[in-house]
């Protein structure tokens, strides 16, 4: 997916949270990830889970993509929820936080 910076200033460390729900709408699993860490289909199929988890936990983003997301701009994210619990029927995605970007050093 893509996370949109709707703030008036640049943001860093944009993070999203995925919640998995059962048929009754109860949360049965959650997983968070930082933006800016794209993973290809080949990487998702071939990388061990610990490497995927490490990529999702990189708050700076690949090539520092998540250090300064301008207002109105989007940053891609990937969230992998491994070993889904039985009864998983739906999911939701929400913002889990960000910080004010420090800005470029002069």
Backbone bond lengths (Angstrom), bond angles and torsions (degrees), N, CA, C in turn:
res aa  C-N    CA-C-N  psi(-1)  N-CA   C-N-CA  omega(-1)  CA-C   N-CA-C  phi
1 X - - - 1.432 - - 1.515 110.85 -
2 X 1.313 115.19 -172.07 1.463 121.61 177.59 1.519 109.40 -135.93
3 X 1.336 114.98 136.47 1.462 121.75 177.33 1.523 107.97 -102.53
4 X 1.315 117.08 134.93 1.462 123.54 -177.57 1.518 110.27 -104.24
5 X 1.331 116.03 130.95 1.463 120.91 174.17 1.522 107.77 -82.90
6 X 1.333 116.56 105.86 1.462 121.34 179.14 1.523 112.29 -97.57
7 X 1.337 117.25 6.41 1.460 121.01 177.42 1.534 109.95 -79.80
8 X 1.328 116.16 164.02 1.463 121.61 179.53 1.524 111.99 -79.55
9 X 1.338 117.15 -15.49 1.463 121.22 -179.68 1.521 109.75 -121.24
10 X 1.336 114.68 161.67 1.465 120.17 177.90 1.526 109.92 -60.91
11 X 1.326 115.91 145.32 1.465 122.23 -179.10 1.524 109.50 -122.79
12 X 1.314 115.38 157.90 1.463 122.29 177.41 1.520 108.69 -131.08
13 X 1.310 115.33 163.87 1.466 122.87 177.00 1.530 112.16 52.64
14 X 1.341 116.75 43.57 1.461 120.07 175.80 1.522 108.88 -62.97
15 X 1.315 115.89 130.59 1.456 121.65 -176.35 1.524 109.29 -132.03
16 X 1.326 115.64 143.79 1.457 121.05 177.50 1.527 109.08 -122.58
17 X 1.335 114.88 158.57 1.463 121.27 177.44 1.523 108.56 -127.87
18 X 1.310 115.65 131.67 1.461 122.21 175.00 1.523 107.77 -104.54
19 X 1.319 115.81 131.64 1.459 121.74 175.65 1.519 108.04 -115.71
20 X 1.312 116.01 131.09 1.466 122.14 177.53 1.525 107.36 -100.67
21 X 1.327 115.13 133.80 1.463 121.66 -176.49 1.529 110.87 -115.51
22 X 1.337 115.28 152.39 1.462 120.20 172.57 1.526 109.06 -88.74
23 X 1.317 116.93 -176.57 1.463 121.47 -176.99 1.521 112.93 -62.29
24 X 1.326 117.57 -26.04 1.467 121.44 179.75 1.526 112.45 -87.80
25 X 1.343 116.52 0.24 1.462 119.93 179.05 1.515 114.33 86.66
26 X 1.327 117.10 11.16 1.465 121.01 178.57 1.528 110.29 -86.26
27 X 1.320 116.67 140.28 1.455 121.99 176.94 1.527 109.43 -68.62
28 X 1.332 116.10 126.95 1.463 119.74 179.12 1.529 112.74 -120.06
29 X 1.334 117.09 -8.66 1.463 120.64 178.05 1.525 108.49 -165.87
30 X 1.332 116.46 146.95 1.463 120.64 173.39 1.524 108.92 -136.63
31 X 1.310 115.11 154.68 1.464 121.42 177.67 1.520 107.82 -152.53
32 X 1.327 116.83 135.96 1.465 121.72 178.48 1.518 110.29 -113.69
33 X 1.338 115.83 155.22 1.463 121.65 177.72 1.517 109.06 -154.96
34 X 1.320 115.32 152.46 1.460 121.63 175.76 1.519 109.98 -90.31
35 X 1.325 115.52 151.49 1.451 121.53 177.10 1.518 111.77 -75.50
36 X 1.318 114.70 165.64 1.452 120.48 174.59 1.509 114.98 84.23
37 X 1.315 117.20 14.76 1.461 121.46 179.65 1.523 110.11 -123.06
38 X 1.331 116.71 68.45 1.462 119.10 -177.03 1.527 111.10 -66.31
39 X 1.300 115.76 144.64 1.462 122.34 175.56 1.525 107.37 -128.44
40 X 1.316 116.16 131.50 1.460 120.55 179.44 1.523 109.52 -76.10
41 X 1.330 116.20 165.69 1.459 120.35 176.20 1.525 110.46 -58.61
42 X 1.345 116.01 -38.32 1.461 119.88 179.65 1.531 110.86 -64.38
43 X 1.337 117.15 -41.11 1.458 120.68 177.89 1.530 110.89 -65.34
44 X 1.319 116.66 -42.76 1.460 120.23 179.85 1.531 111.64 -62.99
45 X 1.321 116.56 -34.04 1.464 120.60 -179.93 1.524 112.12 -81.56
46 X 1.346 116.98 -31.59 1.453 119.57 -170.40 1.515 117.26 -105.27
47 X 1.327 118.00 -23.91 1.460 119.85 -177.98 1.520 111.34 -77.41
48 X 1.336 116.51 145.55 1.463 118.10 172.76 1.532 110.07 -66.41
49 X 1.334 115.97 154.40 1.465 120.81 -175.96 1.528 112.17 -57.04
50 X 1.325 118.41 -36.95 1.468 119.54 -179.05 1.517 112.05 -63.78
51 X 1.328 118.25 -33.10 1.474 121.38 177.13 1.529 110.76 -71.33
52 X 1.318 116.86 -38.74 1.468 121.07 176.94 1.526 109.60 -64.93
53 X 1.333 116.38 -44.29 1.472 121.28 178.34 1.533 110.28 -60.37
54 X 1.330 117.25 -41.29 1.468 121.34 179.73 1.527 110.61 -63.46
55 X 1.322 117.32 -40.10 1.467 120.42 178.30 1.526 110.62 -64.45
56 X 1.330 117.51 -43.94 1.468 121.06 -179.38 1.532 111.50 -65.49
57 X 1.329 117.60 -25.94 1.466 122.09 -177.59 1.523 113.65 -88.25
58 X 1.329 117.69 -2.00 1.466 121.86 -178.86 1.532 109.58 -77.03
59 X 1.331 116.67 98.07 1.466 120.46 -175.58 1.522 113.51 -66.70
60 X 1.323 117.89 -20.88 1.465 121.27 -178.52 1.522 112.24 -83.14
61 X 1.328 116.95 -20.93 1.455 121.42 -177.48 1.513 110.77 82.06
62 X 1.320 115.68 155.30 1.450 121.92 176.35 1.525 108.88 -59.73
63 X 1.313 117.56 131.79 1.473 123.16 -178.25 1.530 111.80 56.49
64 X 1.339 116.27 31.39 1.475 123.65 178.35 1.527 113.21 61.04
65 X 1.334 116.18 28.62 1.467 121.40 -177.39 1.520 113.24 -64.50
66 X 1.337 118.17 -20.92 1.461 121.67 -175.12 1.530 111.52 -105.88
67 X 1.320 116.36 25.97 1.466 120.88 -179.72 1.526 112.58 -95.30
68 X 1.322 116.95 -26.92 1.462 119.99 -177.95 1.525 109.53 -155.77
69 X 1.324 115.72 86.41 1.463 121.94 178.98 1.525 107.12 -94.28
70 X 1.308 115.76 114.29 1.465 121.90 -175.03 1.530 111.33 -65.71
71 X 1.337 117.03 154.70 1.465 120.69 176.12 1.531 110.90 -55.26
72 X 1.314 116.26 135.46 1.454 121.11 179.06 1.519 114.26 80.94
73 X 1.308 118.36 -2.10 1.469 121.79 -179.80 1.530 110.23 -98.45
74 X 1.318 115.05 157.21 1.457 121.69 -179.64 1.518 110.40 -112.29
75 X 1.321 115.00 155.66 1.456 120.97 174.23 1.521 107.72 -133.17
76 X 1.323 115.65 134.87 1.463 120.71 -178.00 1.524 110.41 -72.18
77 X 1.327 115.35 149.45 1.461 120.84 174.38 1.520 109.73 -141.12
78 X 1.323 115.06 155.70 1.456 122.71 174.80 1.520 106.79 -132.15
79 X 1.322 116.43 129.77 1.461 121.46 175.69 1.526 107.41 -124.32
80 X 1.310 115.38 122.47 1.458 121.26 178.08 1.528 107.84 -109.00
81 X 1.315 115.72 122.63 1.462 121.58 175.50 1.524 105.71 -107.83
82 X 1.324 115.33 103.65 1.463 120.09 -178.30 1.526 109.78 -85.59
83 X 1.316 115.42 154.53 1.465 121.92 175.67 1.529 112.13 52.46
84 X 1.321 115.10 59.23 1.460 119.72 179.23 1.522 110.65 -55.66
85 X 1.317 116.22 136.82 1.463 118.99 177.14 1.530 110.77 -66.02
86 X 1.326 115.59 153.36 1.462 119.70 174.88 1.519 108.00 -60.76
87 X 1.294 115.95 142.88 1.452 120.18 178.32 1.513 113.97 92.60
88 X 1.320 117.99 0.70 1.472 120.70 178.65 1.527 109.06 -64.07
89 X 1.337 116.05 124.90 1.466 120.37 -177.00 1.522 113.66 -125.23
90 X 1.340 118.18 -25.64 1.461 120.80 -174.86 1.521 108.32 -153.93
91 X 1.330 115.62 171.15 1.456 119.86 176.92 1.519 109.69 -148.57
92 X 1.310 115.35 161.51 1.455 122.07 175.78 1.522 108.76 -137.53
93 X 1.332 116.15 152.85 1.461 122.33 179.63 1.521 107.85 -124.78
94 X 1.342 116.04 134.07 1.464 120.25 178.16 1.518 109.95 -143.14
95 X 1.312 115.12 160.39 1.459 120.68 175.19 1.520 108.66 -66.60
96 X 1.344 115.73 137.20 1.462 120.17 178.42 1.526 110.34 -112.62
97 X 1.336 117.31 -0.99 1.448 119.59 176.29 1.512 114.07 136.68
98 X 1.326 114.18 170.39 1.459 123.93 175.91 1.521 107.20 -167.78
99 X 1.310 116.48 173.12 1.457 121.48 175.73 1.527 108.69 -128.50
100 X 1.321 115.88 162.61 1.462 119.90 175.89 1.523 107.28 -68.96
101 X 1.324 117.06 132.16 1.458 120.79 179.06 1.529 109.45 -66.45
102 X 1.307 115.58 140.99 1.462 120.78 -178.04 1.518 112.08 -69.98
103 X 1.316 117.47 -23.62 1.463 120.81 -178.84 1.514 110.48 89.03
104 X 1.311 115.50 161.99 1.459 121.11 -178.54 1.519 109.46 -76.80
105 X 1.329 114.01 140.22 1.468 119.65 178.03 1.520 109.47 -74.77
106 X 1.309 116.19 137.85 1.466 121.39 -179.90 1.508 110.29 -91.31
